Amino acid sequence: MAEPTELAEPTELAEPTELAEPTELAEPTELAEPTELAGLPPHVRVVRSGGRGPAAARNAGWRAADTPWVVFLDDDVIPAPGWADAVWKDLVDLPDDVGGSQGRIEVPLPADRRPTDGERHTAGLTGALWVTADMAYRRSALEAVNGFDERFPRAYREDADLALRVTRAGHRLVRGERVTRHPVRNDGFWASVRFQRGNADDALMRRLHGPAWRAGIGGGRGRLRLHALTTGAGLAAVLLGTAAAVASRPRTRTSVAAWGAGVAWAALTADFAWRRIAPGPRTPQEVLRMAVTSVLIPPAACAHRLRGEWRARR
């Protein structure tokens, strides 16, 4: 499946036992022939979204349901035992102005070593606000803002965008007590470079919610400015070095500027790599991965951000 499976679990809130009412599963897939899911309980219905991404899948799921609350789960989480009853307890007595309730996300990390860069990335979900790893919304709140914005093509920032629009519409979002576990996984050597695609979605967030959008979801500033500085220094070193090399006569100033830009690039890259290596296990494989990807991440982040800015202004 090219896109993650998104679970939309509508629940009836009259009694805990009614949580076994029909559950809607929205399965986004880019496959020409979607995979058939065998062995599903009779009260589970699969809702196809046509492979248009997680936002469209979630919209298909909650619109197919008719319950006052809809709970969204990502496909890579494991609800804790007793989760369904815990959902009921979280939602049943909420005041009318509360439009959403987030579960508590736990990320199991290895106890015998420091976590890798990828594991720390996943562990960031434990403090993230309003992520759809486990997020319940009132149906009325979803209807008020027309659900998820399908301009977000992947499972990134579409949940933050929805949360900002729901709160702007006058609803409060709260944390519940239910627990959902998000296991870490090995996404491969180049995962951190691929993750830079999210910078394109950050451009759309800025376009929709202004430059202070991160504060609304409790997010940090990020490293894009430093990535831009690193990329600029590297590009300047290459261009100035090339100009000095092909000049018909020596150009001392150009050569010095090229060396200066190269030193700046090397220093910024080394600092970035060390900030990623230091808290990790520092195994040869991890150090190699951090060293190589720390060279590639800054230009990748900048390229994706520029692509996102262009797309957001179309």
N, C-alpha and C positions, 0 to 999 in steps of 0.2 A: 504494500500500500504506500503510495507516494506521500500521503498526508496522514497525520495521526487520527485515530478514531476518537470521536468526541462523544461522551455519554451525556445525555440530557435526561435526568431522572425526575419526572414530576411526581409529587407525593400529595396524598390527601391527608389533612391534618385534623380530622375529627377525633380519631383514636390512633394509637401507635400501630394497631393491627392493620390499619388501612394502608400502611406503607407498602403493602404487597399489591396495590392497585397497578394498572398497566404502566409499564416503564417504556419510555421512548429512547431508542438508541439511534443516533444519527451517525452514519458511517460514511465519511468522506473518502473517496478513492479516485485516483487518476486512471485506474485500470479500465480497459475497454469492457471487460467482463468482470464486474465486482465479485469478490470472493463471497461465496455463500457461507453463512455462519451456522454451523450444525450444532444441535443439542441445546438450543436456547429454550428457556422456560416458556410455557404457553402465554404468559402475560407480558412477554417482551416482544415489541414490534420494531422492526428495522425500518428506518426512514432514510431513503437515499437522497443525497444532496447533489449528485452529479459531479463529484470531484472538484468542487469550486472552492475548497479550502475549509479550514476549521470554523471561521465565522459563519459561512453559509450553512455548514452542517449544524451548528448550534441553533441557528435560526430555524432551520427545518425541524429540529427536534422540539423546541419549545412551542412552535406554532402548531405542531401536530398534537400537543398535549392540551388538556383542558383543566388543569389543576391550578389552584391559586398560587402555589409555589413551584418553581422548577429548580432542580439541583443539577449543576454541571460538574462532571468529573472528566479529567483527562484520561487517555487510554493507558498511561504509564504509571498510574497510582493504584494503591491497594487500600481500600477502606478498612479501618480497624474492625475487629469483631464487635458486634452491637452497634455498628455505624447507623443503620436505619433508625433504630430507636433513638439514638443520639441526635439525629437530624430532627426528629419530631420534637424532642425536648428543646432544641435550639430555636425552633421556629414558632412553636405553638402559642407562646405568650408574648411575642414581639409586638410592640406598639405599631399603630398604623403608619407612622412616619418612617419606619425602618423598611427600606426597600431591598436589602440584601444582607446575607450572613455568610461569612467565610469560615471554613473549617480550619483546624490547626494542622499544618503540614509538618510532618516529621521526615527527615532524611537520614537514614542510617549510614554512618560513616565508619570506616575500619577502625577498630580499637587498637590494633597492633602497629600502626604507622600513621604518619601524617597524610592527610588527604591530598590527592592530586589536584591539579588545576581544574580538571573537568568535574571532579567530585565537589570541590569548593563552589564551582559554578552552580551545580544542582542544589547544594546546601543553602544557597542564597534564597531559595524559595521559602525557607522556614520563616523568614522575616518579611517576605514580600506581601504587599497589600492587594487584595481583591483579585487574586489569580484564580483562573478557572480550574486549577488542579482540584479544588473542591469549593465551589461557590454557589450559593442559592440566591435566587432573585424572585421577588414577587412578580407574578405574571403581569400585574397592572403596571409595575415599573418598567418591565421590558416593553410593554405595549406603548407606554408614554414616550419612549425614546426610539421606538422601532427596532429594538434588538441590537445585535452586533452590526458594526459597520463592515460590510463585505469588501471594502477597499483594502482592508488588511489581509494580505493573501496567505499568511502563514500563522502558526500558533505563536504569535509574538505581538504584544501591545494591543491586540484587539480586546483583551479583557480590561486593560487599563483604560482604554478609550471608553468602553461601556461604563465603567465605574465613574469616570469623570462626568459623563453625560447624565447618569442616574442621580448623582449627588447634585448636579446643577439643576435638575428638575425638581429638587426639593426633598429627596429621600436621603435618609441616613444609612450608612453601611456599618455593620458591627461584626465582631468576631464571635463565633460560637465556641462550644466546648468539644464538638465531635473531632475525631482524629483521623487523618488519612496519611498513609505512608507513601512517600515518593522515592523508590529505590534509585540509586545511582546506576549508571550504565556506561560502558565504554563505547563512545561514539567514534573512535578512531583517531589516528595521528593528527588529522587536519581539522578536527571538529571545531577548535577555537577559531580557525580562519573562516569556516563556513558560518559560524555564529554571527560574523560581522554583517551578514545580510540584514540583520535587525536594524542596522543604522538607517536603512531606507525607510523602515517603519517609524523610526524616531523623527524623520523629516515630516512625515504625515502628521504625527502627533503635534509637532510644533506648529504646523500649518493650521490644525484644527483647534488647538487649545492654548496657543501662545507660548512664548519662551519659558514661562514658569511652570510648564505642565508637570515636570518631574516632582515639584513640591506637592502637588495634589495627590500623588500616589506614594509619597514617602521615599522617592528615589534619589540617588546621589547624582552628582554632576556628570560623571563619566569622564572618559579620557579622550574624547574626540579632538579637543583643541591640541592636546599634546601629540596625538596621532597626526594631526595636520602639520604641526611644527616639525615632527620627525620626517614626514613625507616630503615637506618642502625642503628641508635640509638635504635629504638624500637626492632629491631631484636637482637641486642647485649644485651639489657636488658633481653629479654626472655631467650636467650641461657645462659648467665652468671648466671642469677637467677636460672635457672634449674640446671646448674652444681653445684652451691652452695648448692641447696636444696638436691640433691641426693648424695652429697659427704659423705663419711663415717666419716669424721671428719671436723670440722668447717674450712672454707677457708675465712679468713677475707678479703684478697685482692680481691678475686672473688666477694664476697658480696658487697664490696665497689664499685668495678667496675660496678656491676649490678645496684646498686643504682644510680651511676653517669650517666650511660647510660639512666636509666629510667627518671631521672630528666631532662636530655638533651632532650629526646623525648617529655616529658610533656611540657617543655618550648617552644620548636619549634612548637608543635601542638597548644598550647594556643595562640602563636603569630599569627599563620596562621589563626586560627579561629577568633581572634579579628580583624584582618585586613579585614575579610569578614563581620563581624557583625557590626563594627563601622559605615560604610557609609550607612547601611541599615535601615529598619524601626524598628528593634529591638523588634518586637513582639515576644511573647513566641514561636509561631510556627517557625518563621524565625530563632530565636536564637537556638532552638533545631535542626533545619535542618543544620545550619552552624556548630554546635558543633559535631554532628554525622558525617556529611560528611567530616569535616576537619580531622577526624581520618582516614577515608578510602581513601581519595584522594591521599596522598603521596604514599602508596604502590600500589594503582591502577595505578597511573601515571608511576611508575617505572616498573611495570609488563608489561604494554602496550608498554613502550619504548623498553624494552628488546625483546619483541615479534616483534616489528617493526625492530629492528636491525638485528635480526635473519632472518626475511623475506627479508629485503633489501639486504642481502648478499647471498641469495640462488642463 
